């Protein structure tokens, strides 16, 4: 799909992930014809260590290569990070999206790279959207079939209205979204900075339960909101999180108008690895990250320390040590104390507090491939689809259906669950996970024999069981704003002591919008600016970068 077709044709300016904490136009910066900046020629070819080959690491490596530096990428596990598309055996384009799978069209910096690589997208089959065809909500043993919200009992419309009213009353939702649409920085900062001290230490559930809109309804309304929610599904896994995190998601439309990448999102990071930029300082035409690495990244990092020559000594799993003037770590922050021996003096104790207090959410998915998209067949008795996108309070929680065409196998994500629901799956092998899911779905669809349709081997993931991830994504708790602010602002290093300069952090858990790829891309671009500046580089006057305006536009700091 073309970039313009991703936006609703309502004539309005689009909502994008523009702030609200740091309202900087990353999409404009990376698309400006002047480029991101210039690094002095005497630094061209200088090596920079990039720890982690996920989307944050590869975006940074790609842009730093364009500036004339030589990124050296280290990867301990699998390239792509949590943009992981696993092919079903015997197929080419039919995948299970084990990590990120639905990408809001508001993620404009991310889609810059999707479009650069010529990848195609289409709407994700979320509940109650045309892409899903139909939705089944199964709660407390009652099953409801719908093609739109109006097909459901009044209870569900009441919940949807209460959520919209609560956001408007408690956060001036409409005003903030308009400021984002207009990219009205003063207005957006005024509105958002008022909310930060009010809601940093209060939970999502607190917001819902104390709002006037929900207070006049029953507990069952809150329960339904938690179980099935609206947009992407149930919200209860996020109920303990800081309400600021939820505000960011809904204000930037991360929970709405989502697409999938046809053939798998892993094509984005792997595409950046292989792509030769149109313009590249220092390097000859046709240079790519893959060619600079002779085809493969270096192995995982086991130690980062300050060397006697003042540079960074990075040691890989094979005890090979190399020295660099700068290092970017894009791995999850806990790995700096569990998998990597990172010299303590490289970060302040307050930064270590922030890195170690990052809280990760569990996530489990189980996929099967079926012979065809049989769910589109009609039940002869009811005329309804045989099976639908399904939200339930049963073990599966969310079941998604992926149609690749009538003449191709289909894919069912039998279960997508978070937190305690994901932990229920943790000890079980894939066969048991499939059986548990099928048993739960049989109670919703007693006449449908899903098992008879399964072909090939199922695929599953529990991100918390992976030693290189330890969880799926960050979920900030109340009181975590200060930690996030420290991590996000770390790329601004002019005030740091010399011993702490030159090592940068980026990725999902550094961002303000964890679980959404745009945050990883934006923090990566912050780090690009920081590393460019570290090498005495500078931006074009007509295209200032994030660090050039950070003192003016950056997130407010709450007192300690």
C-alpha positions in Angstrom: 0.0 0.0 0.0 1.2 3.5 -0.7 2.0 5.8 2.3 -1.0 8.0 1.6 -3.5 5.1 1.6 -2.5 4.3 5.2 -4.3 7.5 6.4 -8.1 7.7 6.7 -9.6 9.8 3.9 -11.4 12.2 6.3 -9.6 15.3 5.2 -8.0 15.9 8.6 -4.3 16.2 9.3 -3.0 12.8 10.4 -2.2 12.0 14.0 1.4 10.8 14.3 3.7 9.8 17.1 4.7 13.4 17.5 5.7 13.6 21.2 4.0 14.2 23.5 7.0 14.2 25.7 9.4 15.4 23.0 7.5 16.9 20.1 10.2 16.6 17.5 9.4 15.8 13.9 11.6 12.8 13.4 9.9 12.0 10.1 10.7 15.4 8.7 14.3 15.2 9.9 15.1 11.9 8.2 13.3 12.9 5.0 14.9 16.3 4.6 17.0 16.6 1.4 19.9 18.1 3.4 20.4 14.8 5.2 20.9 14.2 8.9 24.2 16.0 9.1 27.9 16.0 8.4 30.9 14.3 10.2 34.3 15.8 9.5 36.3 13.9 6.9 39.1 13.1 9.4 36.6 10.9 11.3 35.3 9.1 8.2 35.7 5.4 8.5 35.9 5.5 12.3 34.3 2.4 13.9 31.3 2.6 16.2 30.2 -0.5 18.1 26.4 -1.3 17.8 25.3 -3.8 20.4 22.1 -5.5 19.1 20.8 -6.0 15.6 17.2 -5.2 16.2 15.4 -2.3 14.5 17.0 0.3 16.8 20.5 -1.0 16.2 20.1 -1.4 12.4 18.4 2.0 11.9 21.3 3.6 13.8 23.9 1.6 11.9 22.3 2.4 8.6 22.2 6.2 9.3 25.7 6.3 10.8 27.1 4.5 7.7 25.4 7.2 5.5 27.3 9.8 7.6 30.6 8.1 6.8 31.2 6.1 10.0 31.8 2.4 10.1 29.2 0.7 12.3 30.3 -2.7 13.7 27.2 -4.6 14.6 27.2 -7.3 17.4 24.3 -9.7 17.8 24.0 -12.4 20.4 20.9 -14.1 19.1 18.9 -13.4 16.0 19.0 -10.4 13.7 15.8 -8.3 13.8 15.3 -8.5 17.6 11.6 -8.5 18.4 10.7 -7.9 14.8 10.8 -11.6 14.3 9.0 -13.3 11.5 9.3 -17.1 11.5 8.4 -18.8 8.3 6.3 -21.9 8.5 8.2 -24.9 7.0 7.8 -25.2 3.3 6.5 -21.7 2.7 8.1 -18.5 1.6 5.8 -15.6 2.7 3.6 -17.3 5.3 5.0 -16.3 8.7 4.2 -16.2 12.4 4.9 -12.7 13.7 6.5 -13.6 17.1 7.2 -10.1 18.2 5.8 -6.9 16.7 3.0 -7.7 14.3 0.7 -4.6 14.1 2.1 -1.2 13.3 0.1 2.0 13.7 0.0 4.2 10.6 1.0 7.0 13.0 4.5 5.5 13.2 5.8 7.7 10.4 9.5 7.4 11.1 9.2 3.6 11.0 7.2 3.7 7.8 9.9 5.9 6.2 12.1 2.8 6.2 9.2 0.4 5.2 8.7 2.6 2.1 12.4 3.0 1.4 12.6 -0.8 1.2 9.5 -1.0 -1.1 7.6 -3.2 1.3 3.8 -3.5 1.2 1.4 -3.3 4.1 -2.3 -4.0 4.6 -4.7 -3.4 7.5 -4.2 -5.7 10.5 -7.3 -7.9 11.3 -8.0 -6.2 14.6 -11.4 -6.7 16.3 -14.4 -4.9 14.9 -12.5 -3.7 11.8 -13.2 -4.4 8.2 -9.9 -6.3 8.0 -11.2 -8.9 10.5 -14.5 -9.4 8.7 -16.2 -10.4 11.9 -15.5 -10.5 15.6 -16.6 -12.9 18.3 -16.6 -11.7 22.0 -16.9 -14.5 24.5 -17.3 -13.4 28.1 -18.4 -15.4 31.1 -19.7 -18.1 28.8 -21.8 -15.8 26.7 -20.8 -15.4 23.0 -21.5 -12.4 20.8 -21.0 -12.2 17.1 -20.4 -8.8 15.4 -19.2 -7.1 12.3 -19.3 -3.7 14.0 -19.8 -2.3 17.4 -23.4 -1.6 16.7 -24.0 -5.4 16.4 -23.1 -5.9 20.1 -25.4 -5.4 23.1 -25.7 -1.9 24.5 -23.3 -2.7 27.3 -20.3 -2.6 24.9 -21.3 0.7 23.5 -21.6 2.1 27.0 -18.1 0.9 27.8 -16.7 2.5 24.6 -18.5 5.7 25.3 -17.2 5.7 28.9 -13.6 5.3 27.8 -13.9 8.1 25.3 -15.6 10.4 27.9 -13.0 9.5 30.6 -10.1 10.5 28.2 -11.8 13.8 27.3 -12.6 14.7 30.9 -9.4 13.5 32.5 -6.8 14.4 29.8 -8.4 16.9 27.3 -7.9 14.2 24.7 -9.4 16.1 21.8 -7.2 19.2 22.5 -4.1 17.1 22.7 -4.8 15.2 19.5 -5.5 18.4 17.7 -2.2 19.8 18.9 -0.5 16.7 17.6 -2.3 16.9 14.2 -1.3 20.6 13.9 2.2 19.9 15.3 1.5 22.9 17.6 4.5 22.5 19.9 3.7 25.2 22.5 0.2 24.0 22.8 1.1 20.4 23.1 3.8 21.0 25.7 1.4 23.1 27.7 -1.3 20.4 27.8 1.0 17.4 28.2 3.3 18.9 30.8 0.2 19.6 33.0 -0.6 15.9 32.9 2.8 14.5 33.7 3.0 15.4 37.5 -0.7 14.6 37.9 -0.6 11.1 36.5 3.0 9.8 36.9 2.3 8.0 40.1 -1.2 6.8 39.3 -2.2 3.6 37.5 -4.3 3.0 34.5 -6.9 1.2 36.7 -7.0 4.2 39.0 -7.8 6.4 36.1 -10.6 4.2 34.9 -12.1 3.5 38.3 -12.1 7.2 39.5 -13.3 8.7 36.2 -16.8 10.1 36.4 -17.7 8.3 33.2 -16.9 4.9 34.6 -17.9 5.7 38.2 -21.6 6.0 37.2 -21.4 2.6 35.6 -21.1 -0.9 37.2 -17.9 -2.8 38.1 -18.9 -5.1 35.2 -18.4 -2.3 32.8 -14.8 -1.9 34.0 -14.4 -5.7 33.8 -15.6 -5.8 30.2 -13.2 -2.9 29.4 -10.4 -4.9 30.9 -11.3 -8.1 29.1 -12.0 -6.9 25.6 -11.3 -3.2 25.5 -11.6 -1.4 22.2 -9.1 -1.0 19.3 -6.6 -3.7 19.8 -8.4 -5.8 22.5 -8.4 -6.1 26.3 -6.5 -3.6 28.5 -6.4 -5.3 31.8 -2.8 -6.5 31.4 -1.9 -2.8 31.5 -4.0 -1.9 34.5 -1.0 -1.7 36.9 1.0 0.5 34.5 1.5 4.3 34.8 -1.5 6.1 33.2 1.0 8.3 31.4 2.0 5.3 29.3 -1.6 4.7 28.3 -2.2 8.4 27.5 0.8 8.3 25.1 -0.6 5.2 23.3 -4.1 6.5 22.7 -3.1 10.2 22.0 -0.8 9.2 19.2 -3.2 6.6 17.8 -0.9 3.7 18.5 -3.9 1.6 19.3 -5.8 2.4 16.1 -5.4 2.1 12.3 -2.7 -0.5 12.4 -1.2 -2.4 9.5 0.9 -5.5 9.1 3.9 -5.9 6.7 3.1 -8.4 4.0 5.6 -11.2 4.1 6.8 -10.4 7.6 8.1 -7.3 9.4 11.5 -8.9 9.8 12.1 -7.7 6.3 12.5 -4.2 7.6 15.6 -4.7 9.8 17.0 -7.3 7.5 16.3 -5.0 4.5 18.3 -2.1 6.2 21.1 -4.6 6.7 21.3 -5.2 2.9 20.2 -1.9 1.5 22.8 0.3 -0.3 21.8 4.0 0.4 21.4 6.4 -2.5 23.8 8.8 -0.9 26.7 7.8 1.4 29.5 9.9 2.7 33.0 8.3 2.4 31.8 4.9 1.3 31.7 3.9 -2.4 28.4 3.4 -4.2 26.8 0.1 -3.4 28.1 -0.1 0.1 25.7 -1.7 2.6 25.9 -2.8 6.2 26.1 -6.3 5.0 29.1 -5.5 2.7 30.9 -3.7 5.5 30.5 -6.8 7.7 31.3 -9.3 4.9 27.8 -10.7 5.2 27.3 -11.3 8.9 27.4 -9.3 12.2 29.9 -10.1 14.9 28.8 -12.4 17.8 27.3 -11.3 21.1 29.0 -8.9 23.5 30.1 -10.1 26.9 32.0 -7.1 28.2 32.2 -3.3 27.7 34.9 -1.3 29.6 36.9 1.8 29.3 40.3 0.9 27.8 43.6 2.5 28.8 43.6 4.5 25.6 40.4 6.2 26.6 38.3 4.3 24.1 35.8 1.6 24.7 37.0 -2.0 24.8 34.2 -4.3 23.6 34.7 -8.0 24.1 32.6 -10.6 22.3 31.6 -14.1 23.3 34.8 -15.5 21.6 37.0 -13.2 23.7 37.9 -10.9 20.8 38.4 -7.4 22.1 38.2 -4.3 19.9 38.4 -0.6 20.7 35.9 2.0 19.7 35.5 5.7 20.1 31.7 5.3 20.7 29.3 2.5 21.6 25.6 2.2 21.2 23.8 -0.4 23.2 20.3 -1.2 21.9 19.7 -4.4 23.9 17.2 -4.5 26.7 18.6 -2.6 29.7 18.7 -5.6 32.0 21.2 -7.3 29.8 23.8 -4.7 30.9 23.8 -6.4 34.3 22.9 -10.0 33.3 24.4 -10.9 29.9 27.1 -8.2 29.6 29.7 -7.2 32.1 29.4 -3.5 31.7 31.9 -1.4 33.7 29.9 0.4 36.3 31.6 3.8 35.9 30.3 4.1 32.3 26.9 5.2 33.7 26.0 7.3 36.8 24.4 5.5 39.7 21.2 7.3 38.9 21.3 6.0 35.4 22.0 2.5 36.7 18.9 2.9 38.9 16.9 3.7 35.8 18.3 0.9 33.7 17.8 -1.7 36.4 14.3 -0.5 37.4 12.9 -0.9 33.9 10.0 -3.3 34.2 9.3 -5.8 31.4 6.0 -7.3 30.5 5.6 -11.0 29.7 4.1 -12.1 26.3 3.1 -15.4 24.8 1.9 -16.3 21.3 1.0 -19.6 19.7 0.5 -20.0 15.9 -0.7 -22.7 13.6 -0.9 -22.9 9.9 -4.1 -24.3 8.4 -4.8 -25.6 4.9 -6.9 -22.6 3.8 -8.8 -19.7 5.4 -11.7 -21.9 6.2 -13.1 -19.4 8.7 -14.6 -17.4 5.8 -17.0 -20.3 5.1 -20.5 -19.6 6.2 -22.4 -21.6 8.8 -25.4 -23.0 6.9 -27.7 -22.5 9.9 -26.7 -19.0 11.0 -25.1 -17.5 7.8 -22.2 -16.3 10.0 -18.5 -16.9 9.4 -17.4 -20.3 10.7 -14.9 -18.5 12.9 -13.9 -14.9 13.7 -11.3 -12.8 15.3 -12.0 -13.7 18.9 -11.6 -11.9 22.2 -12.3 -13.9 25.4 -11.7 -14.2 29.1 -10.6 -17.8 28.4 -7.0 -18.9 28.3 -6.5 -17.8 24.7 -7.5 -14.1 25.3 -6.9 -13.0 21.7 -7.2 -15.2 18.6 -6.3 -13.6 15.2 -6.9 -14.9 11.7 -4.5 -14.2 8.8 -5.8 -14.7 5.2 -3.2 -15.1 2.5 -5.7 -15.9 -0.2 -8.2 -18.7 -0.9 -5.6 -20.8 -2.6 -3.0 -20.5 0.1 -2.7 -21.7 3.7 -4.0 -19.5 6.4 -2.5 -18.7 9.8 -4.2 -18.6 13.1 -2.7 -16.9 16.1 -4.5 -19.2 18.5 -3.5 -17.2 21.6 -1.9 -13.8 22.2 -1.6 -13.2 25.9 0.3 -11.0 28.3 1.5 -11.0 31.9 -0.3 -13.6 34.1 -2.0 -15.1 31.1 1.3 -15.5 29.4 2.9 -17.0 32.5 0.2 -19.7 32.3 1.9 -20.9 29.1 5.5 -20.5 30.2 6.2 -24.1 31.4 4.4 -25.8 28.6 5.9 -27.2 25.3 4.3 -26.0 22.0 2.1 -29.1 21.7 0.5 -28.5 25.1 0.0 -24.9 24.3 -1.8 -25.7 21.1 -4.0 -28.3 22.9 -4.9 -25.8 25.7 -5.8 -23.2 23.1 -7.9 -25.6 21.0 -9.7 -26.8 24.0 -10.6 -23.2 25.0 -11.7 -22.3 21.4 -13.8 -25.5 21.2 -16.1 -24.1 23.9 -16.6 -21.0 21.7 -16.9 -22.8 18.4 -18.2 -26.3 19.2 -18.9 -27.1 15.6 -15.5 -26.1 14.2 -12.7 -28.7 14.0 -9.6 -26.5 13.9 -7.2 -29.4 14.6 -8.3 -31.1 11.4 -7.2 -28.1 9.4 -3.7 -27.7 10.9 -0.8 -28.4 8.6 2.9 -28.2 9.4 4.4 -27.6 12.9 3.0 -25.0 15.2 5.2 -22.0 16.3 5.2 -20.4 19.8 7.2 -17.9 21.8 7.5 -16.8 25.4 9.8 -13.7 25.4 10.4 -13.8 29.1 12.1 -17.2 28.7 14.6 -15.8 26.2 17.9 -14.9 28.1 18.5 -12.2 25.5 15.2 -10.5 26.1 13.8 -11.4 29.5 10.4 -10.0 28.5 8.5 -8.7 25.5 8.6 -5.0 26.1 8.7 -2.3 28.8 5.6 -1.4 30.9 6.4 1.6 33.1 5.0 1.5 36.6 3.8 4.5 38.6 6.7 6.6 39.6 8.9 5.5 36.6 8.7 8.8 34.7 12.0 10.1 36.2 13.7 6.8 35.2 12.4 7.1 31.7 13.4 10.8 31.4 17.0 10.0 32.5 17.3 7.2 29.9 15.6 9.1 27.1 17.8 12.2 27.6 21.0 10.3 28.0 22.0 11.0 24.3 22.5 14.7 25.4 26.0 14.2 26.8 27.6 17.7 27.0 27.0 17.9 30.7 28.2 14.4 31.5 31.7 13.8 33.0 34.2 12.6 30.4 34.2 9.0 31.9 30.5 8.7 30.9 30.6 10.1 27.4 30.6 8.1 24.3 28.4 5.2 25.3 24.7 5.7 24.1 21.5 3.8 24.7 18.5 3.3 22.4 15.6 0.9 21.8 12.1 0.1 22.9 12.8 0.4 26.7 14.5 3.8 26.3 11.5 5.2 24.5 8.3 6.7 25.9 6.1 4.3 23.9 7.2 0.8 24.7 5.8 -2.1 22.6 5.5 0.2 19.6 8.3 0.2 17.1 8.2 3.9 16.5 9.7 4.5 19.9 12.7 2.2 19.1 13.2 4.1 15.8 13.0 7.5 17.4 15.5 6.7 20.2 17.8 5.3 17.6 17.7 8.5 15.7 18.4 10.4 18.9 21.5 8.3 19.4 22.6 8.9 15.8 22.5 12.7 16.6 24.5 12.0 19.8 27.1 9.9 18.1 27.4 12.4 15.2 28.1 15.1 17.8 30.5 12.9 19.6 32.6 12.8 16.4 32.4 16.6 16.1 29.6 16.4 13.5 26.8 18.9 13.0 23.4 19.2 11.4 22.4 21.4 8.4 21.0 24.8 9.5 17.8 24.1 7.6 17.4 20.6 9.2 18.2 20.8 13.0 18.3 17.4 14.7 16.8 16.3 18.0 19.7 17.4 20.1 19.7 20.8 18.6 16.3 21.6 20.0 16.2 19.2 23.0 16.8 21.9 25.6 13.8 23.8 24.3 11.4 20.9 23.5 12.6 18.0 25.7 10.5 16.3 28.3 10.1 18.1 31.6 12.1 16.9 34.6 10.3 16.1 37.8 12.2 16.9 41.0 13.9 14.1 42.9 
